[in-house]
Every structure is written in structure tokens, then in C-alpha cells.
Amino acid sequence: MEDSADFAAVPDAFQRLWTPHRLVYVQDQTQPGEHDCPFCAAPGMDDEKALIVARGEHAYVLLNLFPYNSGHLLVCPYRHVALYDDATSEEVGEIASLTQTAMRVVRSVSNCDGFNLGMNQGQVAGAGIAAHLHQHIVPRWALDSNFFPIIAETKALPKLLGEVRREIAAAWPG
């Protein structure tokens, strides 16, 4: 019987795209504590550095540092709360409102055809940062599928994060 570890040395026609910055999410199973939470730290930083595109009273919107697609946004309450059902009605209302506005803005800036929206509740559900609630807004295009995610588990992003942040922040109403 062949051992799959032996396959690594077998030459093939594929080139590899390495993303070592993702190792922190694969190897390190620990979650940041409240004092190390990037979603708690971001509002205290400059918007450009923190990738924040809009701020509300109870929640804010920022670009995902490791996006699935260009314009992948997160809506987070300021308060360090883990689960949707633990959020206040004011937080839930503003998360919903900011999500709607984000969809309109991203659609106008990027001409996307649709969105994936979601919340991973808890580490077992796939939340990279399980202790701080966040809503994903992932823009999708009719022709956005390509071979990178299939063979290399890599997304090709056509714009830099800073450029995307500036475009979305400039288009945000108010």
C-alpha cells in the first residue's frame, strides 16, 4: 500500500503558490484573548491602518485582512461579544443596517453580481476569531471562479487592500 507522504516528491505539472502567512490559522489552534482581540484593537487605530471603511454607534465595517475576494468586508460590534444571540438589539440592528449599506456600496464600487453573507459562530464552526462576533460580506461575480482555489487553495485578488479600502470608504454614504 502506498503512503500519501511519498507523493510529495513525485513531480507533476502543477506550480505551487505558497501562502505562509496563513499558517497562523492552520497551526495555531489558540484564539486571541479579549486583550489581544484584533476586532477590539481596530477601532482604536487609524482607519487606513485598521482597514476600517465605516463606523457606526454600535458596530463598524472593515476589510478582511485575509479576503476570499476583493471587497470582502466584516461587520463587527465594538463590544467584545462572541455570539449573535448575546448581542444587544441595538448591535444586531446596526450590524444588519451596516451590512445592507456595505452591500450597496460594494455593488456600486465593484459591479459584483451577488454576495455570500455569513457568521461562523464558535471555533468549531470555523470562526478564525471566535470570541468576537463578525458578519462576513463576500462579493461574488458571475465569472469569479478560476482554477486557483481548486488546485492551490489560493485566491487571486486583483487589487491591494489599501486601494479597495479607499474606494469603499470614499463611496460610503454620509
N, C-alpha and C positions, 0 to 999 in steps of 0.2 A: 504494500500500500504506500502511495506517495504522500509525503509530508508537505503541506502547503508552504512551509518555511523554505523549502527548496526552490519554490517558484520565483523567489525574488531575484535569483541570479540568472534566470532564463531570459535571454534577450528577446525583445519584441519590437514592434514598430511604433510604440507609443512613447511620446515625450512626457516628462513629468513636470508638473507645476507645483512647487513646494510652497507651503504656507505655514512656516514655523511659528508665526505669531498666534496661530490658533491652538498651539499645544497647551496653553494655559487652561483652555476649556476642556481639552481631552484628558490630559494627565492629572490635573489638579482638581480633585472632586470636592474641594472645600468651597464654601460660599463665603463671600465677604461679610464681615460683621457690620453692625449699624454704623460704626465709626469709620469703616473702610468702604462703605457703600458708594459706588460711583454715581448713583442716582441721587444720593443725598448731597454729594460734593458738587455736582454740576451746577446747581443754581447759585452757588457762591462764587462761581468763576465767571470770567468774561464770556459772553455769548459765543463769540467766534471760537475761542479755545474749547469751550464745552460742547460746541456744535448745536447750541440751542437756537431754534428758529422762532419760537414764540413763547411768551409767558402769560399765564392766567393767574387768577387769585388762588386757586387750589391745586393747579397742575400746570405742567409745561410740556413743550414739544421739542425734541432734539433728534438729530440724525443718529442712526445706529452706527457705532464705530466699526462694526463688522457686518455690513449690509448684505442682504440677499440680492438686492437690486439697487440701482441708483435711486435715491429718494426714499429709501427705507427709513421711516420715522418711528419714534417711540413716544408715547404719551404717558407721562409719569406724574403721580401726585407728589407734591413736595414732602408730604408726611411719609415717614418710613413705615409702610404697611404692606404686608405680604399678599393678602388675598382680597379678591374683588368683593366678597361678602363682608369683609372687615372695613371697607372704605365707607366713608360717610356719604350721605345722599348728595351733598354738595360736591364732593370729589368725583363721584360717579357721573353726576350731571355735567361737570366741566370736562371730564375725560371724554365723554360722549360728544360734547359740543366741539372740543378741540379736534377730535377725530374727524368729524364732519368737515370742519374748516380745512384741516390738513388734506383731506381727500380732494376738496375743491381746488386748493392751491396747487397741489402736486399735479392734478389733472391739467390745470391751466399752464403750468410751467413745463411739463414733460410730455403732454399729449398721450398719457397712458390710457390703456383700454379697460383696465379693471384694477381690483385690489384684492389682496389677501389681508384680512384683519384677524388678529388673534391675541390671546393671552395664555401663556403657559403657567399654570398655577401649581407651584411646588417644583422642587428639584426633580422628582420622579417623572414629572410631566414635561421635562425638557427646559425648564427655566434656567438660563445661564446665571441670572441673579434672582434667585427665588424669594429672597426676603423683601424685595421692593417691587410692588405691583407696577407693571408696564404693559401698555397696549401696543402691539406691532401694527404698523400700516405699511404694507409692501406693495408698491405699484407694480402692475403687470402690463405687458404689451402683447399684442396678438402674435408677434414674431420673436418674443424674447427667449424662446427655448433654443439652446445650442448644445454642442457636444461637451463643453467644459464640465457642467455639473454631473453629467453621466459618466465620463471616463476619468475625470480628475478631481471631482468634488470641489470644483473651483468656479466662482462666478467671475465673468469678465465685466468690469464696471467701466463705462465709457468716460466718466467724469470723476475728478477728485472730490473728496468730501467737502473741502472748503468752498469749492465752486458751487456744489449743489446746495450747501447751507446758505450761501449768499443769495442764490436765485430764489430759494423758497422763502427766506426771511424778507427779501425785497418785495415779494408778491403777497405776503401775508396782509390781510386787511387790517386797517386801523393804525 
